[in-house]
Amino acid sequence: MQLAHVSGGTRSVYNHAAYLATRREMMQFWADWLDEKVP
């Protein structure tokens, strides 16, 4: 599940970069699923 929790400081910047590829893959999966379901 993708959540947009807010955390501050340097830690949040590193976490964003660390999970970028995973988030991109998950969002592409969601977009592909929507393309199949929505006429």
URMO-V807857 format. One record per backbone hydrogen bond with DSSP energy under -0.5 kcal/mol. NH is the residue of the N-H (numbers start at 1). CO is the residue of the C=O. E is the energy in kcal/mol with one decimal. If there is no record, write none. Layout:
# URMO-V807857
NH CO E
NH CO E
This chain:
# URMO-V807857
3 1 -0.6
7 5 -0.5
12 8 -0.5
12 9 -0.5
13 9 -0.9
14 10 -2.0
15 11 -2.3
16 12 -2.1
17 13 -1.9
18 14 -2.4
19 15 -1.8
20 17 -0.7
23 19 -2.7
24 20 -2.5
25 21 -2.3
26 22 -2.4
27 23 -2.6
28 24 -2.1
29 25 -2.2
30 26 -2.1
31 27 -2.4
32 28 -2.6
33 29 -2.3
34 30 -2.4
35 31 -2.3
36 32 -1.6
37 33 -1.6
38 34 -2.8
39 37 -0.5
